Every structure is written in structure tokens, then in C-alpha cells.
Amino acid sequence: MPKLAHRSRLMLGASLIVLGGSAVAQAQTVTLPEITVTAPSPIQPLLLPAEAQAGGEAGTPVNRSFSSVTVLTAAEIIRDGGRTLGDQLAEQPGITNSGFAPGAADRPVIRGLDNFRIRIQENGIGSQDVSDLGEDHGVPIDPLAAQKIEVIRGPATLRYGSQAIGGVVSVDNNRIPSVLIAPGFRVETRSAVSSVDRGIENSALIDARAGQFVVHGDIYHRNADDYRIPGGTQFNSFVRSNGQAIGGSYFLPDNRGFIGLSLSHFTSLYGIPGADASTTRTRIDLEQTKLAGKGEFRVEGGFIDTIRFWAGGSVYKHREEGLNASAAFETGAVFKNRELEGRVEAQLVPFDLRIGRLTSAFGLQFGRQEIGTEGEAGGLLPPAKTNSAAIYNFNELQLLPGTRLQAAGRAEYVSVKGTATNFPSDYLPTFTLIDGIDPDTGDTVQTAVPDDLASAKRRRRFLPVSASLGLLQDLPLGFVASLTASYIQRAPKASELFSRGPHDAPGTFEIGDPSLKKETAKTIELGLRRSAGPWRFDASLYATRYEGFIYRRLTGARCDDDFASCGTGEELAQVVYTQRNATFLGGELKTQYDLFEIGPHVFGIEGQYDIVRAKFSGDENVPRIPPQRLGGGFYWRGGDAWSARVTLLHAFAQRRIAPEETTTAGYNLLNAELSYKVKLKDGPLGPIELTAGVKGTNLLNETIRNAVSFRKDDVVAPGRGVRAFLSAKF
């Protein structure tokens, strides 16, 4: 074996993401032992090569893109053991988590952006939940069933819609099989126990083929008690989750494509920790059922090469429950969401121009959402409907063997219909004095009665337009440089326009603005990557100028359960959706260096760094921005069996805060892991193997407060813990 292959175990990418005609192909990845870096590689065919179909590993999927892409493989997901997508990704450069209810409601935060600017999707279809409506709402996608997690930034997000202006978190769990495996079946089980929360998790995944049909099934369960923190326990931080799914695909003869469906069900019951948890015991009971479809067809003859489609719909509901005066749980609020989404793409046959080879693709996307609240939160968001339609195009021009140009565009139509409320300009109630008679004395008295707020049905229509340009250039010594520029517009969401009431779980009284305009982001990003040789890294620098950046502004007023109490209430912090121009500057780096080899053993060091600075016009800080982080560590890999890793991530104190925010102390996060994989024998669908390991987290038992969390002052991250895991494939 060549020394480089022996040294780095480079694995050719086996999966293709087609950005329309911008075949953003999967590239080479280095996984030694836990780092993913990107560089160019060939475009993948529809099905895996013969040796992979016969049972070999497909390789580690990565992305050849014009912007930074983070990829976690199934092996990394198993070893890291994140209970949520936010937890799974939180230590990656440029990514953190919302930390509202760690282990339950914990969305990813990318480059300081979250909620409505981060799209979370499963097998190409949006998560179709209400997790972007409030940080206390969980995402109904569990890493226990995931085979791959990608975080996509930059121009590639135009494929998925303007709501992905900050990035896309894409989960692939093979519920709609896209590879024609060898006849037979393959089972994978995953199990783990954790000390910090006395957690137990189990999952089983099966894939089987009969003729031209491939079916997939998975089932998983997660059970965790309140987790321990330095000096005690984070009360009401438990979680109980379950999921089941079944899907299948039919593959056309002669490698011409496939069509598949899947049906999944997810339930979760989890607590909302915080200062008032001991009295309210607030918890969320969540349920979602989703039907999804996907297909790909190769066209013989003509100018169309491949047609692809994705479609899905779901019914989602969660109840927010708490203790009543009789110390019994009762439902205080209900959130409902019904959603449909579809996307179809046509990739054209590559065309040779005089200046290079051009690949193009066109896509259509549509969506419909019906969302609303009931119960005590019924006033938060009365029923609202959103309809959207879009057309997009990607073009890629191969000028020279090492030079590629990309141009992409997207135009949308968005209609949002809901109930608009006219609030006073200071967001405080007004009162009218009403004459009355005191029943005890008979005297005439005046009573202050709050004025009613005027509300009316309203529809807002938006036409967001987005475009991007990119250059990818191979450089000497294995370097690859990229430069991209993008102009992306986003339409406001229904809750940003029409919110008007209390949201008890996060402790806010939220007020929307029905006059909000489109949000526009202008971004320039420079990247430099290297994946060959003993030194590998992925670095990016970016600058984004937002016009009309929409955010939730803390007014300083406190409210109770109705607007009349604002200014005199105590329970809820009043927040108002507001627009201002803002600038985001930042960068990310992840690197790895093989120090030396001794026989099959490789020893090396790694490092990472990320920073984001965000300010409004007028030099005021944007709220809830993650701190600067610097980290590094050591790794060892003993052939294909043993691997070990020790990392230390330091988060600096966050003192660049917005009005009404508090500063956040820095911390040191020390983790260590050891794993062993043994191949028992080869099977028709891959090796029969066992992987076992142990991982220690927060070994210094630091008190970690998340700067982006609304409840950082009374909710901290888990303390010192040890997790043991076991995975079996047979």
C-alpha cells in the first residue's frame, strides 16, 4: 500500500449532492480519527461501484463545494453520542447549539444564526416542526437513526430555499434507500449508557433487498434522567424519546433510477429546566407523523440527463404541560403544524462550450404550512398559513482541469396569511378611565380599563430573489481555494409577522410586526483547503451585510399572561420582532497533522478555531452571539482497530452583548475517547463487525453556560460524564 494511503486512509467520496447543474460532488475525506476536511473528487454514478454493492464500504461522504461544509459519518455519530442535532454538532468550528433544554430542545446555531435562518431537513425534506418558533421546541429527528449529518453553508443553500439563508443541517438516515445493495439483509444495532444522566439509548436498523426492491426499517429509544451539573442536578432536564420508521425503494433495471417512500413516527416527552422548574415542572409532549418520497431517473437521449424529486408531508403537535394548583399536570398550550413540501430538479446533459464544459440544472419547489397555537398560548400565534413556490437554476463551468466557475439563481413567491394586531409604538398598554359606583360606600369612582387592541386578517406577499457566483481553483501542493459571493433574500415567517402573546416555556411575551420587509444578506467568503499529505486543514473567512436583519429585541418590560399586564407584570420578558441593518464577520479553521508513524500506528495533533462578530448599524452588538473558541488535541490510530483522542476546547468569555443581555464566563471543555473495532468476517452486504468504546465529556467538571441561550443564567450544560457505547453490524 502506498505510504500516503497507509498514513491517512483517504477514502474516496461515494455520494453526490447535485446543486442543480452545479454537481457539488462528494470529495475525499480524511478521518484520522475524527476530523472531516474537504477537497475535490470525481462525480459519483447513480449506484455504487460493483465492489461496494458486493459488500464493501462506500467510503466517507464529503462535499466538493464553493463554501465550507461539515460532514459527520455514521461512525462519528455513534462515537460522539449527541442526544440532539445541536448537541451532536456543537463542537464543530462555526457551529454551536441553542442550549435551551440540553439533550431535548437544542437546535444547531451556525455562525451566530439560528431558528428561521437555519433549515433542518431529513432525506431532503424539511423537519416540518415548530422548533424554529421557540427554543424550547425540540426537533423530531434523532441522531440514533442517522447515517450521515451534513452542514451546508454558502451558495449551496439556494437549492433549499431562502429560509436556509444561514445554512442547512441535512440528515440522511436511508429511510428511502438510494443504493441497490446485494440481495439479503443487513442489521445494525447501536446501544449506549451514560453516567451524567443515567441515560440509556438503543436503536436497530435493518436494510434488505429482494429483487429490485430494497426496504429499510429502524426503531430507537432514548431515556435520560435529570443530568448532573457541578454541585448538583439540573432539575427537570429529563427526556424520553421513541421513533419508528419503515421505507422502501424500487430500482429500475439497467441502473436507470429508483423511486421510494417512507413513513416515520416520532414521540418525545421532555422537561424544560430553569429557575421556575421546581414549581411548574413544565414539560413538552411532542408527536409527529411524516410521509416522504424521493426518486431519481436517468433519461436516455435528449438534453435532460437526470430528473430527481423529493416530496413529504407531516402532522405535528406538541402540548406544553405544567402543574396546576392541585399539583396535577394539565395542558397549558398546544402547538400544531401541518406541512407539505415538494421539489423537483432536472439536470441537463453537460455541454461543451469553446471556453469549457457547462453543466446546468433547473428546479421547482413548493411548500404549504398551516401553523397555530391553542390554550394559554392561543394568543401567541393565531392560525396562519404560508404558501410558497420557487424556481432555481445552477450552472457550473469547467474552464480548466483545476478551475470551476459557478452561477446560481433563485426566485420565490411567498404568501403569509394571519391575524395582525396593532400595538402601541412603545409596546405598553393604554387605559381609559371609566366612571363607576363603589358598592361599599356608594361613592363615584374611576377605574382604569385597558384599551382593546385592534386586530384584522392580513396577507403579506413577498418575492425574494437570490443569486450567487463562485470560483474554485486547484493550487500547487494539494491546495484548493474558493471564492464566493452571494445575494440572498428571505421573507419573514408567520410568527415574525403575527406573534402577539405569551410563550410560557421560554418565559417570553412575543410581539410580531406585520409590516416587516424582506431580509437581504450580501456575503463574500474565501476558503482554503488541503486534504492530501500529513497536514490537512479547512479554513474559511466570511463577511455578511444584512439589510433589514430580523431579530427579537428585549424591550426591558415584563408581562404576565396578557398585554394589559406589560410594564407591571413579572413573569415574562417582552420581546419584539424588529429590523435593523447588521454586519457579521467571522472565520473558521479545522486542521490536523500526522506527527509520526510507528508501524500501523499513527500519532498526530489537531486544532480548531472559530469567531463571529456581529454588530448593528450604530455599533450596537447583535444579541445572542456565540463566543470566540480555540481548541486542540492529540489522536492515535492503531491500524483499523484502535483509535483514541483527547481534545480541549476553550470558549472565551462573551462580553460583546446587546442591551438587556448579561455577560457569559468562558470555560474549558475537556473530552477524551477510546474505541476498538473488530471485524469478525465478511458478509454479502459488508463486514460483520463490532465497535465498542468509551467517551468522557467535560472531564474538568466545568460550569458551562451557553452565551446564545435565553436561559443561560439558570440552565448550565451537563457536568462530568462517561458514556460507553457498542455498535454491531451483521
N, C-alpha and C positions, 0 to 999 in steps of 0.2 A: 504493500500500500504506500502511495506517495506520502512523504513526510507531512505535507500540509493537511492532507485528508486525515492522516493519523493524529495530527496535532489538534485539529479543530473540529473534526467530524462535521464538515459542512454538509448540509442536506439540501438538495435541490427542491425548490418550491413545487407543490403539487396542486395548487389551487389557483384559479384565475378570477380576479374581480374585473369585470369589464365595465369601465366607465363609459358606457356607450361605445363609441369608436375608440376612446382612449383606453385601450386594453391595458388597464393598470394591472400588470401581471404580477404574480407572486414571484418573489425573488429568493436569493439564497439567504439562509438564516444561520446564525451561529448560536448554538445553545450550549454554552460551556460556562457554568452549568445552567444558569437561569436568565441569561440576557438575550434579548432579541434585537438584532440590528438588521438593516435592510440594504440591498443592493440589487442591480439588475439580474434578471434571469429570463429564460425563454418563456413564451406563452404556452399555457397548458392546453392539451386537447380536451374534448368534452369528457372522455373517460380516462381513467388512469392507464398508464402503460401496462403491458401484459404482465410484467413481473410483479407489479403492485396488485393487480387483480388476482394473481395467483396466491397472494398472501403476504407479500412484502409490505413494509411500512410505506405510506405515501410520501413521507417527508414532512418537514415542518413548514407550514404555510406562512409566508411573509408577503410583503407588498412592495412592488416597484411603483412608487408614486412620486408625485411632484411635491409632496409635503410629508411631514413626519407621520409615521404610522406605528402604533404599538400593537404587538401580537402576543397573545398568551396561548400556548398549546395546551392540549388535554393534560399532559404530564405536569406542566407548570400549575395548572388549575388545581390538580389533585394535591400537589405538594404545598402550595400556598394556602389552600383551605379557606378562602374568603367566604363568609356567610352570605354576603350580598355582592352585587357587581361593584358597588362603591368600595367595599372592603377589599375585594379582590384586586382592584386597580390602584388603591390609594398610595402605594409606594412607588409607582411608576413616575418618571420625570414628567412634569407638566400636568399631572393628574392627582387629585385628592378626592375626598368624599365629604358629603354634607354632614355626616356625623350626628344627625338629629336623634335617631334611635339606633345606635350601633348594633349591627347584626340583623336589623329588621328593615328600618326605613333609612336608607343610606345610599343616595344616588351619587354617581360619579360627578365630579366637578373638574372641567377641563380648562386650563389656562384662565382660571378665575370665573368661568361661565358655567351656569347650571340651569336646571329647570327647563324653561321654554326654548332655550338655545341649544340644548343637548338632546339629540334624538337617541333613544334606546330602541333597538329592534332585535327581533328574533327570526332567523331564517329569512331576512329581507323585509319583514313586516313589522311595523311599529309595535311597541309593547302595549298600546291601547289601554292605558290605565289613567289614573289621576295623580301619578307621582310627581308630575310637573306642577300640579296645582298647590301642593303643600309639602314641605319637607318631612312631615310626619307620615306621608303615604308611601307604602312600600311598592317595589317593582315586582310584578308577578313572574319573574324569571330567576331561577335559582342556578347558581354555578354547578350544583351537583349533577345536572344533566348536560352541561355544556361540553362540547368537544373543542371549541376554539372561541376566543374572545378577541375582537379587533377594535381598536380605537382609531378612527379615521378623522383626519383634520384637513383643512385646506380645500382646494377646488373639487376634490372627490366628493365632498358633501353635497354638491349641486345635484347629484343623482337622486337624493332622497328628499329634498325639499328645503325651503328657506327656514323651517323650524330647526334645521340642523346647522345653523349659522356658526355655532361654536364647536361642533364635532358630532360624530356618530359613534355610539358604542354598539357594536354588532356582535350578536351571539349566534353561533351555529351549533345546533345540537343534533343534526342529522335526522330530525323527525320526518323530513321529506327527503329520502335518500336520493343523492345525485350521482352515485357511483354504482355501477353494476359489478357487485362483488362476485366471488366464486360461489358456486352452489353450496348450500349448507347453512349453518348458523354460527354466530359468534356472540358470546356473552361477556359482559364486563361488569364487575361489581366494585363499588367504592364504599369504604367504611372508615370512620374516624371517631375518636373520642378526644375531648379537650378538657383540661383541668380548670381553666379560668371560669367557665360557666357550667361545668359538669355536662357538657354537650355531647350528644350522640347523633351521628348522621350516617345514613345508609342510602345507597342507590343501586339500581340494577338496570342495565341497558342491554338490549338484545337486537341484533340485526340478522336477518335471514333472507336467503334467496331460493326461489323455486321458479324455474324457467326464466321468463323475462320480468318477473316481479321481485322486488326487494321490499321487505317490511321492516319497520323499526318500532320498538316499544321501550318505554322507560317508566320507572316508578322510583320515587325518592321520598325521604322523610328526614326532618330535622327537628331536634328537640334540645333546647338550651334553657337553663335556668338563669336567674339574675346573675350577671357576671361580677367578679370581684374587681375592686379598684384599690389603689394604695390606701390602707387604713379602713377598709370596709367593703361594702357591696353597693353597686348601683341599683337601687331599688326599682322594681317594675321594668326590668330590661329583658324579660324572658321572651322567647319566640318558639312557636310550634308551627311548622310548615309541612305541607304534603303536596305532592304533584304526581300526575299520571298523564301519559300520552301514548298515542298509537298513530302510526302513519305508514304510508307505503307509496311506492312509485312503480310505474310500468315503463320499461325501457323499449324503445322502438328498435327493430332489427337494424343491423348494419351501422351501429353507432350513430344513429340519426337523432337521438334525443331521448327525453323522458317527460312524464307528467305524473305529479304526485299530490297527495292530500295528507293532512294530519289533523287530529283532534286532540286537544290538551285541556287539562283541568288543573287549577292551582288554588289552594286554600292556605291561609296563614292567619294565626292569632298571635298578636304580639303586644307588649306593653309599651307605653310612652313614658320614659323616665323623665325626671325633673323635680323641681322643688316641691311641687304640689302632688307628686305621685302618691305619697303616703296617705293622703286623704281622698283623692279622687280615683286612684287606681285606673286611670284612663288606659283603655286598650282598643285595638282595632282588629276587627274580624273581617277578613278580606277573602273574596272569592272571584275567580274569573274562569270562563269557558271560552276557548278560542278555536276556530276552524280556519285552516290556512291551506293554500295551494301554491304550487310552483311548477314550472315546466321550462323546457329548453328544446328547441327544434332546429336542426340543421336543414337548410334549404339548398337543394341541388339545382344549379343553373340560375340564371338571372343575376340581379345586382344585390340581393339580400343574402348574407352568409348565415346568420343565426337569428332566431327570434326567441326571446325569453320573456317570461311573465311571472309575477308574484301577486297574490291576492289573499286577503284574510279579513275576517270579521270576528268580533268578540262581544260578550256581555260581561260587564264588570260591575261589582257592587262591594262596598265595604261599609260597615257600621262602626261608629265611634261610640264606645260604651264607657260608663263610669258608675261609681257607687252613688246611690240616691240616699235620701235621709234615713231610709230603713236599712242601709248597709247592704243593699242588693244591687246587682248590676242591671242597668237599664240603658237602652239605646238613646243617645242624645242627638246623633246626627247620622244621616245616611248620604253617601256619595254614590252616584250612578253614572255609568258611561257606556254607551253603545257606539261602536265604531266600525266602519268599513274602510278598506284601503285596497287599491289595486295599482299595478304598474306593469307596463309592457315596453320592451325595448326591441328594436330591430338594428342589428349590426350589419353594416354593408360590407360587401366584398372589398378587400383592400385594392386601392387604385394607384398605379404608378404614374406620378407626375414627373415632369422634367427635373424638378428640384428634389424629389424624394417620394417615398411611399406614404400614401394617405389612407388612414382608417377612420371611418365615421360611423356614428350610431345616433339614432333618434329614439326618444322615449316619450311616453304619455303616462301621467299619473293622476289619479283621482282619489278623493277622500271625503268621508262624511262622518261627523261626530255629533252625538246628542249627549249633553252632559248637564247635570243639575244636582242640587242638594235638597235634602228634606230634613224634618225635625228641627232641633235647635239651630242647626246650620242652614235651615231652609232659606234664610235671607242672605246667606253668603253668596250664592250664585243661583238665581232662579234659572229654570230650564233655558239652555242656549243651544243653538245649532250652528255648526260650521260646515260649509261645503267648499271644496277646493278642487281645482283642476290645473294641470300644468303640462307644458311641453318643454323638452330639453334636448340638447344636442351636444355631443362630444366629438372632437376631431383631434387626431394625432398624426403628426407628420414626421416621418423618419428621414431626416436630412442626410445624415452620415451614419456609419455604424455605431458611433458613440454619441450622437446628437438627436434629441427628440424635442419637438415643439407640441404644445397642447393648447387648444382653444375650446372653451365650453360656454354654453349659454342656457338660461332657463327663464321662462316667463310663466307666471301663475295668475290665476284668478281665485280670490278668497272672499267668501261671503260669510259674515258672522252676524247672527240674529239673536237678540236677547232683550233684556229689560234694562234700560238706562235710568239712572237716578241722578237728580240734580242736587249736589251737596253745596253747602255754603263754601265760599272761597277759602275760609280758614279751617274748614272741616270740623267746626264746632256747632252744636245745635243752637237755634234761636228759639225764644219763648214769647208767648203772648199772655198778658195778664188778663184773667177772667174774673169778673165780679161774682161773689157767692155769699152765702149766709153761713156763719158759724153755728152749727147745730146746738152747741152748748150755751153760747151767750146770746145768739140772735143778732150779733153784730155783722155788718157787711165787711167781707174780707176779699182780698185779691189772691188768686192762685196762678202761679206760672205754669202754663201748659205748653209742652214742646210743639213747635210747628211741624206739620206733616211735610214730608219730602215728596216732591213731585216725581213720579216715575211714568215711563211710557215705553212701549215696544219700539225697538230701533234696530235697523240693519245697517251694518257698515260693509262697504265693498272696497277691496284693495287689489292692486295689480303690481305685485312685487316683480322686479326684473333683476336678474343676476348674470354675471359673466366672469370668466377667469382666463388668464393666459399663463403659460408655464414653459420653462426651458429646463431640460435635463441634459447634462453634459458629463460624459466619461472623461476623467483626468488621469494623468500618469500615476503609477504606483497603486492602482486599485481604487483611487478616489472617485466619487461621484458627487457632482454639485447640482443643486437645483435652485431655481429662482421662480417664484410665482407671484402674481398679482391678481387680486380678486375684488369684485364689487358685488356685494350680496345684500339684498333687501329682505326684510322679514315683516309679515303682517302681525299685528297684535293678536293675542289669543283672547278667547271669550272672557276668561277670568280677569285679564288685564283691563278689559273694557268695562265689564259689568259687575264686578265684585262689589258687595255693599253690606257686609255684616260680619258677625263673629265667627272665628275659627278656633274653637277651644283647645284642640290638641296642641297646636304650636303657640297658643296664647296670643293671638293677634286679632285685631278688628280691621278687616281689609276693605279698602275703598278703591274701586277702579275708576278709570277715566274714559268715558265713551268717545272722547274727542282725540284719543291718541292717534298719531300718524305712523306711517311705516318707519321701521328702524333700518338704517343703512350702515353697513360695515365695509370699509375700504382697507384691505390688508396687503402687505408685502411681506414675504417670507423667504429667507435664504437658508438652504440646508447643505450640509456636507456629510457624506457617509463613507465608510470603508468597512468591508466585511471580509477581506482576504488577509491572510498572514496572522502573525501573533498579536497585532494591535488592531482592534476593531472599535468603531465608535459610530454614533449617530448624533449629530448636533443640528440645532435649528435656532434661528433668530427671527423674530417677527415683530411687526408693528401694525396695529389696527386702530383706525379712526372711526368712531361711531358717531353718526348723526342721528339724534333722537333716541339715545340709549334708554330703554325702558327698565326701571328698577323699582323696588319697593322702598319708599323713603319713610323712615321713622319720624313721626311728627313731634314726638315728645309727649303727646296727650295719652291718657289712659281711659279705657272704656270698660263697661260691663257688657251685658248682652244686647243692648240696643243703642242706637245712635244718640238718643237723648241723654245717655249717661256719659258720653265722651267729654272729657275735660274734668269730670268729677268722679269717674269710675276708678277702679283699682285693678281689675283682673287682667285686662287685655291691653297690649300695646297697639296703638293705632298706626297702621301703615297705609300709605297712599301710593298707587302706581303713578309714576312721574317720568317725564322725559327730559334728558339733558345730553349735550354732546360730551363724549368721553374719549380718552386715548388709552389704549392698552399696549404696553411694551413688555417684551419678555424673551426668554430663551430657555432651551433645554439641552442637556448633554447626558448621554449614557455611553460608557466606554468600558473596555475590557482588554487586559493584556496578559498573555501567557508568559510567565516568568521563566519557567524551565520545565523539562520533561525528565522523568526517570522511568525508563521502560514504558509501560502503558499509562503511567500516572502523569497527569498534567497539573501544575500548580500555577495559580495566577492571581491577579488583583483586578478589582473593578471599581468604578466610581460613577457618580451621577450628580447632577446639579440642575436646579430649575429656579426660575424667578419670574414674577409678573408684577408690574407696576401699573396701576390703573387710576387715572385722575379725570375728574370732570373739568370742563372749561371753568376757569376761575381758580384752579389749583386745589380744589377740594377732592379728597380721596373717595373713590368708589367703595361702597360698603362691602364687607364680607369677602375680602380678597385673601387668598392663602399666603402664608409667609414664604420667604426665601428658604430653600432647603439644599443641604450639601451632604453627600454620603459616600461611602466606600466600603470595601470589604475584601475578603480573601475567599478563594474557592479551590477545591481539589476534585479531580475526577479520576477515578481508578478504572480505566477501561470503560466498558459498557455497564458495569455493575454498580460500583460505588460512586457516590458524589456527596460533597459536603460544602457548606457555605456559611460564612459569618459576615454579617453586614451591620453597619452603624449608620443611621440616618439622623442628621441633626437639623431640626427646624428652628430657625431663628425667631426671636420674639417679633410679634407683629404689632408695631406701634403706629403704622400708617393707617389710621382709622377714620371713618366718617363720623359726623356728628351723631350723638346718641349711641355710638358704639363704645365698647371697652377694649383695652389692650389685651393681648394674649401672650403669655410667657412662652419662651422657647422650650424645647425638650430634646432628649436623645432617645432614639428608638433602636435598641439592640436586639437583633434576631439571629438565630443560628439554626441550621438544619442538617440532617444526615439521612441519606436514603440508600436503599440497596434494591437492585432489580436482578432477578434471576429468570432466565429463560429455561423452561422445563423441556420443551420440544417444539418443533414446528408443526403448525396445523394448516388446514386448507385455506383458512382466511387470515392467517397471521400466526405469529408465535404465541404459544401458551406460556404465560409469564406471570410472575408475582412481583409487585413493588411494595415495599414496606419502608416506613421512615418515621422520623420524629422531628418536630419543629418547635423551637422555643421562641416565644414572642414577648416583646417588652421585658427583656430579661433584667433590666435595671429597675423595673417596677416604677417607672416614672409616671407622674401625674400629667397626662396628656390632654390638653384642651384644644379643640378644633376651632381655628380662627373663623371658619366660614359658617359655623353652626349658630343658629339663633339661640341655642340653649347651652352655649359653651360654659357659662358661669355656674351651672348646676349639673351638667352632664359631662363626664370625662370618659375617655377611651378605656378599654379593659386594661387591667394591670398584668403582672407577670403570669404567663400561662405556658403550658406544654400541650402539644397536640400530636397524637400518634395516629398514623393512617396506614391503610392497607388497600391495595388495588389488585384485582385479579382479572386476567383476560384468558378465556378458554373457549 
